[in-house]
Amino acid sequence: MSAADTPAESPTFAAVPISVDELENDEALAALVEHAVGMGASDVFMLTIEGGVEVAGRHWGEVKPLTQWALARGQHLISLV
């Protein structure tokens, strides 16, 4: 690993929220994955929380939220994966 690849010198993983409310379910899921990849996330998590579903991405070991969905839509999007 070169010095440029170390976490201290890597670009900061800014958890920039993404809004996919206006997209159809399959388009919303694709947009979310593309957004996470573009931000350098190594993993994407869909977590059920009270009243909804939170989507988070991991970058250099840190898990940060990307967006939240209403419970019904979030559960449907989880089933598409």
SEKERO-83952 format. One record per atom (N, C-alpha, C, O): residue in three letters; atom name; x, y, z. Coordinates in nm, 2 decimals. Each point is the difference from the previous one (the first is absolute). Layout:
% SEKERO-83952
  res  atom      c1      c2      c3
  ALA    CA       X       Y       Z
...
//
This chain:
% SEKERO-83952
  res  atom      c1      c2      c3
  MET     N    0.09   -0.12    0.00
  MET    CA   -0.09    0.12    0.00
  MET     C    0.09    0.12    0.00
  MET     O    0.09    0.01    0.08
  SER     N   -0.11    0.08   -0.17
  SER    CA    0.08    0.13   -0.01
  SER     C   -0.06    0.10    0.10
  SER     O   -0.11   -0.02    0.06
  ALA     N    0.19    0.12   -0.03
  ALA    CA   -0.04    0.10    0.09
  ALA     C   -0.13    0.07   -0.04
  ALA     O   -0.08    0.05    0.08
  ALA     N    0.06   -0.04   -0.22
  ALA    CA   -0.12    0.07   -0.05
  ALA     C   -0.12   -0.09    0.03
  ALA     O   -0.11    0.06    0.00
  ASP     N    0.13   -0.19    0.03
  ASP    CA   -0.12   -0.08    0.02
  ASP     C   -0.03   -0.02    0.15
  ASP     O   -0.10   -0.06    0.03
  THR     N    0.17    0.13    0.06
  THR    CA   -0.03   -0.01    0.14
  THR     C   -0.12    0.07    0.03
  THR     O   -0.03    0.10   -0.06
  PRO     N   -0.05   -0.14    0.16
  PRO    CA   -0.12    0.07    0.04
  PRO     C    0.02    0.15    0.03
  PRO     O   -0.09    0.08   -0.03
  ALA     N    0.20   -0.05    0.09
  ALA    CA    0.02    0.14    0.04
  ALA     C    0.01    0.09   -0.12
  ALA     O   -0.03    0.12    0.01
  GLU     N    0.08   -0.17   -0.12
  GLU    CA    0.02    0.08   -0.12
  GLU     C   -0.11   -0.03   -0.11
  GLU     O    0.01    0.06   -0.11
  SER     N   -0.10   -0.15    0.13
  SER    CA   -0.10   -0.03   -0.10
  SER     C   -0.11    0.11    0.01
  SER     O   -0.01    0.07    0.10
  PRO     N   -0.06   -0.05   -0.21
  PRO    CA   -0.11    0.10    0.00
  PRO     C   -0.10   -0.04    0.12
  PRO     O   -0.03   -0.12    0.02
  THR     N   -0.02    0.22    0.04
  THR    CA   -0.09   -0.02    0.11
  THR     C   -0.13   -0.06   -0.06
  THR     O   -0.05    0.05   -0.09
  PHE     N    0.00   -0.15    0.16
  PHE    CA   -0.13   -0.06   -0.04
  PHE     C   -0.11    0.09    0.06
  PHE     O   -0.04   -0.01    0.11
  ALA     N   -0.01    0.10   -0.19
  ALA    CA   -0.11    0.09    0.04
  ALA     C   -0.13   -0.07   -0.03
  ALA     O   -0.03   -0.03   -0.11
  ALA     N   -0.04    0.01    0.22
  ALA    CA   -0.13   -0.07   -0.02
  ALA     C   -0.10    0.10   -0.06
  ALA     O   -0.08    0.05    0.07
  VAL     N    0.09   -0.03   -0.20
  VAL    CA   -0.09    0.09   -0.07
  VAL     C   -0.13   -0.07   -0.02
  VAL     O   -0.01   -0.10   -0.07
  PRO     N   -0.09    0.16    0.13
  PRO    CA   -0.14   -0.07   -0.02
  PRO     C   -0.04   -0.01   -0.15
  PRO     O    0.04    0.09   -0.08
  ILE     N   -0.11   -0.19    0.05
  ILE    CA   -0.06   -0.01   -0.13
  ILE     C   -0.15   -0.02    0.01
  ILE     O   -0.05   -0.07    0.09
  SER     N   -0.02    0.14   -0.17
  SER    CA   -0.14   -0.01    0.00
  SER     C   -0.05   -0.07   -0.12
  SER     O    0.03    0.03   -0.12
  VAL     N   -0.10   -0.14    0.14
  VAL    CA   -0.05   -0.09   -0.11
  VAL     C   -0.15   -0.01    0.00
  VAL     O   -0.06   -0.09   -0.06
  ASP     N   -0.01    0.19    0.13
  ASP    CA   -0.14   -0.01    0.02
  ASP     C   -0.08    0.00   -0.13
  ASP     O   -0.10   -0.06   -0.01
  GLU     N    0.16    0.13   -0.09
  GLU    CA   -0.08    0.02   -0.12
  GLU     C    0.03   -0.11   -0.10
  GLU     O   -0.07   -0.01   -0.11
  LEU     N    0.15   -0.09    0.14
  LEU    CA    0.04   -0.11   -0.09
  LEU     C   -0.08   -0.12    0.03
  LEU     O   -0.05   -0.02    0.11
  GLU     N    0.03   -0.06   -0.21
  GLU    CA   -0.06   -0.14    0.02
  GLU     C    0.09   -0.08    0.08
  GLU     O    0.12    0.03    0.01
  ASN     N   -0.17   -0.14    0.05
  ASN    CA    0.08   -0.08    0.09
  ASN     C    0.13   -0.05   -0.05
  ASN     O    0.11    0.01    0.06
  ASP     N   -0.11   -0.07   -0.18
  ASP    CA    0.12   -0.06   -0.06
  ASP     C    0.10    0.11   -0.04
  ASP     O    0.12   -0.02    0.02
  GLU     N   -0.17    0.14   -0.06
  GLU    CA    0.09    0.11   -0.03
  GLU     C    0.05    0.06    0.12
  GLU     O    0.12    0.04    0.00
  ALA     N   -0.19   -0.03    0.11
  ALA    CA    0.04    0.05    0.13
  ALA     C    0.12   -0.08    0.05
  ALA     O    0.10    0.05    0.05
  LEU     N   -0.12   -0.19   -0.06
  LEU    CA    0.11   -0.09    0.05
  LEU     C    0.12    0.02   -0.08
  LEU     O    0.11    0.00    0.06
  ALA     N   -0.12    0.01   -0.19
  ALA    CA    0.12    0.01   -0.08
  ALA     C    0.07    0.14    0.02
  ALA     O    0.12    0.00    0.01
  ALA     N   -0.20    0.10    0.01
  ALA    CA    0.06    0.14    0.03
  ALA     C    0.07    0.00    0.13
  ALA     O    0.11    0.06    0.01
  LEU     N   -0.17   -0.13    0.09
  LEU    CA    0.07   -0.01    0.13
  LEU     C    0.13   -0.07   -0.01
  LEU     O    0.10    0.05    0.06
  VAL     N   -0.10   -0.16   -0.13
  VAL    CA    0.13   -0.08   -0.01
  VAL     C    0.10    0.08   -0.08
  VAL     O    0.12    0.01    0.04
  GLU     N   -0.16    0.06   -0.14
  GLU    CA    0.09    0.08   -0.08
  GLU     C    0.06    0.12    0.08
  GLU     O    0.12    0.03    0.00
  HIS     N   -0.21    0.02    0.09
  HIS    CA    0.04    0.11    0.08
  HIS     C    0.11   -0.05    0.11
  HIS     O    0.10    0.07    0.02
  ALA     N   -0.13   -0.18    0.04
  ALA    CA    0.09   -0.06    0.09
  ALA     C    0.14   -0.03   -0.06
  ALA     O    0.10    0.03    0.06
  VAL     N   -0.10   -0.09   -0.18
  VAL    CA    0.12   -0.03   -0.07
  VAL     C    0.08    0.12   -0.03
  VAL     O    0.12    0.01    0.01
  GLY     N   -0.19    0.09   -0.06
  GLY    CA    0.06    0.13   -0.03
  GLY     C    0.06    0.07    0.12
  GLY     O    0.10    0.08   -0.02
  MET     N   -0.15   -0.11    0.13
  MET    CA    0.06    0.06    0.13
  MET     C    0.11   -0.08    0.05
  MET     O    0.07    0.03    0.10
  GLY     N   -0.04   -0.15   -0.16
  GLY    CA    0.10   -0.09    0.05
  GLY     C   -0.03   -0.09    0.11
  GLY     O    0.08   -0.06    0.07
  ALA     N   -0.21    0.03   -0.05
  ALA    CA   -0.05   -0.09    0.10
  ALA     C    0.04   -0.14   -0.04
  ALA     O   -0.02   -0.04   -0.11
  SER     N    0.07   -0.04    0.21
  SER    CA    0.03   -0.14   -0.03
  SER     C   -0.12   -0.09    0.03
  SER     O   -0.01   -0.11   -0.06
  ASP     N   -0.08    0.15    0.14
  ASP    CA   -0.12   -0.07    0.04
  ASP     C   -0.12    0.09    0.01
  ASP     O    0.01    0.12    0.03
  VAL     N   -0.13   -0.17   -0.06
  VAL    CA   -0.12    0.07    0.02
  VAL     C   -0.09   -0.08    0.09
  VAL     O   -0.02   -0.13   -0.02
  PHE     N   -0.04    0.19    0.12
  PHE    CA   -0.08   -0.07    0.10
  PHE     C   -0.14    0.06   -0.01
  PHE     O   -0.02    0.12   -0.01
  MET     N   -0.08   -0.21    0.02
  MET    CA   -0.14    0.05    0.01
  MET     C   -0.05   -0.06    0.13
  MET     O   -0.02   -0.12    0.02
  LEU     N   -0.01    0.21    0.08
  LEU    CA   -0.03   -0.03    0.13
  LEU     C   -0.14    0.04    0.04
  LEU     O   -0.04    0.12   -0.02
  THR     N   -0.04   -0.21    0.07
  THR    CA   -0.13    0.04    0.05
  THR     C    0.02    0.07    0.14
  THR     O    0.07   -0.05    0.09
  ILE     N   -0.13    0.17   -0.09
  ILE    CA    0.00    0.08    0.13
  ILE     C   -0.15    0.03    0.03
  ILE     O   -0.09   -0.04   -0.07
  GLU     N    0.08    0.10    0.19
  GLU    CA   -0.14    0.03    0.04
  GLU     C   -0.07    0.09   -0.10
  GLU     O    0.05    0.12   -0.02
  GLY     N   -0.15   -0.16   -0.05
  GLY    CA   -0.08    0.08   -0.09
  GLY     C    0.06    0.01   -0.14
  GLY     O   -0.05    0.07   -0.08
  GLY     N    0.16   -0.15    0.05
  GLY    CA    0.05    0.01   -0.14
  GLY     C    0.12   -0.09   -0.02
  GLY     O    0.02   -0.09    0.07
  VAL     N    0.05    0.12   -0.18
  VAL    CA    0.12   -0.07   -0.04
  VAL     C    0.11    0.10   -0.03
  VAL     O   -0.02    0.10   -0.07
  GLU     N    0.13   -0.12    0.14
  GLU    CA    0.12    0.09   -0.02
  GLU     C    0.10   -0.07   -0.10
  GLU     O    0.02   -0.12    0.02
  VAL     N    0.03    0.20   -0.11
  VAL    CA    0.10   -0.06   -0.09
  VAL     C    0.14    0.07    0.04
  VAL     O    0.00    0.12    0.01
  ALA     N    0.10   -0.20    0.01
  ALA    CA    0.13    0.05    0.04
  ALA     C    0.11   -0.06   -0.09
  ALA     O   -0.02   -0.10   -0.06
  GLY     N    0.13    0.17    0.05
  GLY    CA    0.11   -0.05   -0.07
  GLY     C    0.13    0.00    0.08
  GLY     O    0.02    0.08    0.09
  ARG     N    0.07   -0.18   -0.11
  ARG    CA    0.12   -0.01    0.07
  ARG     C    0.12    0.04   -0.09
  ARG     O    0.01   -0.04   -0.11
  HIS     N    0.07    0.13    0.17
  HIS    CA    0.12    0.05   -0.07
  HIS     C    0.11    0.01    0.10
  HIS     O   -0.01    0.07    0.10
  TRP     N    0.12   -0.15   -0.12
  TRP    CA    0.12    0.00    0.09
  TRP     C   -0.05   -0.04    0.15
  TRP     O    0.05    0.06    0.09
  GLY     N   -0.14   -0.15   -0.09
  GLY    CA   -0.05   -0.05    0.13
  GLY     C   -0.10    0.08    0.07
  GLY     O   -0.06   -0.04    0.10
  GLU     N    0.02    0.16   -0.15
  GLU    CA   -0.10    0.08    0.06
  GLU     C   -0.13   -0.02   -0.07
  GLU     O   -0.01    0.00   -0.13
  VAL     N   -0.10   -0.03    0.20
  VAL    CA   -0.13   -0.01   -0.06
  VAL     C   -0.08    0.13    0.03
  VAL     O   -0.01    0.04    0.11
  LYS     N   -0.03    0.02   -0.22
  LYS    CA   -0.07    0.13    0.01
  LYS     C   -0.13   -0.01   -0.08
  LYS     O   -0.01   -0.07   -0.10
  PRO     N   -0.10    0.13    0.15
  PRO    CA   -0.13    0.00   -0.07
  PRO     C    0.00    0.07   -0.13
  PRO     O    0.07    0.10   -0.02
  LEU     N   -0.14   -0.16   -0.08
  LEU    CA   -0.02    0.06   -0.13
  LEU     C   -0.14    0.06   -0.02
  LEU     O   -0.02    0.10   -0.06
  THR     N   -0.08   -0.18    0.11
  THR    CA   -0.14    0.05   -0.02
  THR     C   -0.09   -0.09    0.09
  THR     O    0.05   -0.09    0.06
  GLN     N   -0.17    0.14   -0.05
  GLN    CA   -0.10   -0.08    0.07
  GLN     C   -0.13   -0.01   -0.08
  GLN     O   -0.03    0.09   -0.08
  TRP     N   -0.04   -0.20    0.09
  TRP    CA   -0.12   -0.02   -0.07
  TRP     C   -0.11   -0.03    0.09
  TRP     O    0.02   -0.05    0.11
  ALA     N   -0.15    0.07   -0.15
  ALA    CA   -0.11   -0.05    0.08
  ALA     C    0.01   -0.15    0.01
  ALA     O    0.05   -0.06   -0.09
  LEU     N   -0.11    0.00    0.19
  LEU    CA    0.01   -0.14    0.03
  LEU     C   -0.05   -0.08   -0.12
  LEU     O    0.07   -0.10   -0.04
  ALA     N   -0.19    0.13   -0.01
  ALA    CA   -0.05   -0.09   -0.11
  ALA     C    0.09    0.00   -0.13
  ALA     O    0.02   -0.10   -0.06
  ARG     N    0.02    0.22    0.02
  ARG    CA    0.09    0.01   -0.12
  ARG     C    0.13   -0.06    0.03
  ARG     O    0.06   -0.07   -0.08
  GLY     N    0.00    0.09    0.20
  GLY    CA    0.13   -0.06    0.03
  GLY     C   -0.01   -0.15    0.00
  GLY     O    0.10   -0.06   -0.05
  GLN     N   -0.20    0.00    0.11
  GLN    CA   -0.01   -0.14    0.00
  GLN     C   -0.02   -0.06   -0.14
  GLN     O    0.06   -0.10   -0.04
  HIS     N   -0.13    0.18   -0.05
  HIS    CA   -0.01   -0.05   -0.14
  HIS     C    0.14    0.01   -0.07
  HIS     O    0.03   -0.09   -0.07
  LEU     N    0.04    0.20    0.09
  LEU    CA    0.13    0.01   -0.06
  LEU     C    0.10   -0.11    0.05
  LEU     O    0.08   -0.05   -0.07
  ILE     N   -0.09    0.02    0.20
  ILE    CA    0.08   -0.11    0.05
  ILE     C   -0.03   -0.13   -0.07
  ILE     O    0.09   -0.08   -0.03
  SER     N   -0.22    0.06    0.01
  SER    CA   -0.03   -0.13   -0.07
  SER     C    0.05    0.00   -0.14
  SER     O    0.01   -0.11   -0.06
  LEU     N    0.02    0.22   -0.01
  LEU    CA    0.05    0.00   -0.13
  LEU     C    0.15   -0.04   -0.01
  LEU     O    0.05   -0.05   -0.10
  VAL     N    0.02    0.06    0.22
  VAL    CA    0.14   -0.03    0.00
  VAL     C    0.00   -0.15    0.01
  VAL     O    0.11   -0.06    0.01
//
